[in-house]
Structure formats: C-alpha cells, structure tokens
C-alpha cells in the first residue's frame, strides 16, 4: 500500500467542511443541509479557538488569533459578560474538566468551549450552567465508554450507577 505525503485537513471550530477533490453534483437535500449549516454558523459570533502546549507537565493555553484583545472580547461575549476575570476563570475551569486523559488536548478544550457557545448563555449565571452542562456531558460520555468496556458485574454496576446519575443531572440542567 502506497502512503501519501499529503497532510489531512481537520476542520477548526468554525471552518466549513473541506471541498471534495473530485467533481461532484450535490443533491437538493445536501445543498439544503449546507445552507442550513452556513445559516447556523453565521447567526452567532465566532468562537475563539485555543491551542494547548506542554512543557513538562505544565500546560499553556493560548489563542489561535493574532490579537489577544479580540480573543478576550470573543470569549467574554461567549459567556455573556464584560468581566475578563470571569471569562478567564471560566476558561480555566472548563480546561480543567474538559480533558479525558492525563493531558488536555486542544480538541477537547475547543469542543467544551463549543458546547458552551452552542448553548448560548444570555448572562453569566447561564454561562456557569452551560459550563456545568459541558462538564456533565463529558463525564456522561466517559461513563458510557467505561460501561461499554466493563468486564465484571461490579464494574457494570458501578458504571451504570454513575451513568444514570450523570444522565439525570444533565436532564435536570436542560430543564433549568
């Protein structure tokens, strides 16, 4: 099997899907889906993307943007505040709960932030709830993965109990 030297493109938080490399005529449904996607993307302000770099065990979170002033404004707007201490603190808290392994990845952090962004908090209290929802969702997915890989009845009981509590908590948060 021959390997290609071309790099794969992974779309960023607000990038449109990559165009196919061959000529393709989309169906009516596909065109409509792309239009709905673009309309949804354009109705909200952009989400700042972040990168995570490690030196030893110390992580540094930095924005994917040339001007930090705009990143702080986009982040504060996303969490419906004018207080950069609040938005920066919430970013740190989200980063702490977003990781699923030993080290946080940019993908995990940006997904958690995109979750908060998608919920669309209208004030700082809703932003806190949206951050909790992102964290509970992450924990629910981890519990589901663990349940799917259990080998004993005790593990299954433990994981299913945790999953049940997390799912009920998330449902209660959606109701709030």
N, C-alpha and C positions, 0 to 999 in steps of 0.2 A: 504494500500500500504506500502510495506516494504522499508525503506531507507537504502542505502548503506553507510558504513563508509569510502569508498574509495574516495580519492580526485580526481577531474578531472584534467587532464593534459592539460594546454593551451600552445600550441607551442610558443616558443620565436621567435625573429626576424629571426633567421637563422636555426631553428630546423626543421628537416624533420617531416612530419606528423606521428602521433603515429601509431604503427603497430596494426592491428586488433587483438582482443583477441581470435578469432576463426580461424580455418583453412580456408583459402580462396585461391582460384586459380585466380589470376588476368587475365583479358582479354588481348589480344595483345594491344589494344588501351590504357588500363590502364598502362601496362608496359611501353609503349612508352611515355605516359604522365609523368610517374615518372622519366624516363631517361631524358626527356627534362627539367623537374623541376630541377633535380640534375645538369645538364649541365649549366643551367642559374644561379643557386646558386653558382656553383664553378667558374664561369667566372669572378666574381667580388670579391674584397677583402671583408672580413667580415665587418658587420656593428656593431659598438659598441651599446650595449643595455644600457638603463638607467632606474633607479628606481626613483620614486618621493615620498618623505616622508614629512609629515607636522607636524609642531609643532605650534599649534595655526593656524594662517593664513599664516605662513611663510613656503614656500616650499623649500626643499633641493633636488637638482638633483644630483644623484651620479651614477657612472657607475656600471654595472654588470660585473666587471672584477677585477682580483686580483692585477693588476699592472696598475696604472694610466698613466704611460708613454706610454703604448701601446694604451690605450683609446684615449689619446690626439693625438697620431700618426694616429690611425684609423679614428678619427673624422676629423683631418686636411686633410688626404688623401681623405676622402669622399667629402670634399668641395674644393679639388684641391689647397691646399695652404700649405706653410711651416710656416705660421704665426699662433701661438696658440692664440694670441689675437683676430684675425679674426675668427678663428673657434669657440672659446669660446663665442665670442659675437654673432655669428650667432646661436649657440646653444641656448643662452638666448632668442634671438628674436623668434626663432622657438617655444620655450617653451611658450612664451607669446601669440602666436597666435594659438597654437595647441589645447587649451582647448575649450570644447564646453559647459561646465557648470561653476560653481563657482570655482571649483578646477581642476587643471591639473591632469590627470592620466598618469601613465607610458605607458599605451596602446596608449593614444592619442599622447604623445611625441614620442614614438618609431615609430608610424605609420607616423607621419610627417617627421621624420628623414629617414624612409624607402622610403618615396616618393622622397625626395631629392636624396637619394642613387640610387634609380631606374632610375631617370632622368640621372644620371651620369655626373655631370658637369666636364668640362675639365679645367676650370680656375676659379678664384674667382668671376668674373663677372657672369659666368654661374651659379655658386653656389648661388649667390644672386637671380638670376632669378628663379632658381629651388626652393628656399625657398619661393619666392613670389607665385610661382605656387602652392606649397603645401598649402600656406595660402588661396589663392583664391579658391582652390578646397575645403578646409574645409568650407569656407564661403558659397560656392555654395551648398554644401550638407546641411548646416544649413538652407539656404534659401529654399531649396527644401522641407525639413521637415516642415518648417513653412507654406509653401504654401499648403502642404497636410493636414494641420490641421486648415486652416482658417475657420472662421465661418461667416464672413461678406464680402460684396463686397469690402469695403475699405481695409480690411486686405488682400484680394486676390489681389487687385490692387497693394498695397504696396509690397507684397511678390513677385508677378510676375515681377514687375519692377526691384526689387533688383536682382532676379534670372537672368533675362535677361541681365542686366549689367555685373554681375559676369561671366556668361557663355561667353559673348562676350570678356571680358577681358582675360579669360583663353584661348580662341581660339586664340586671338592675341598673347598671350605669347607662345603658341605652335608654331605659325608661326615664331616667332623671332629666 
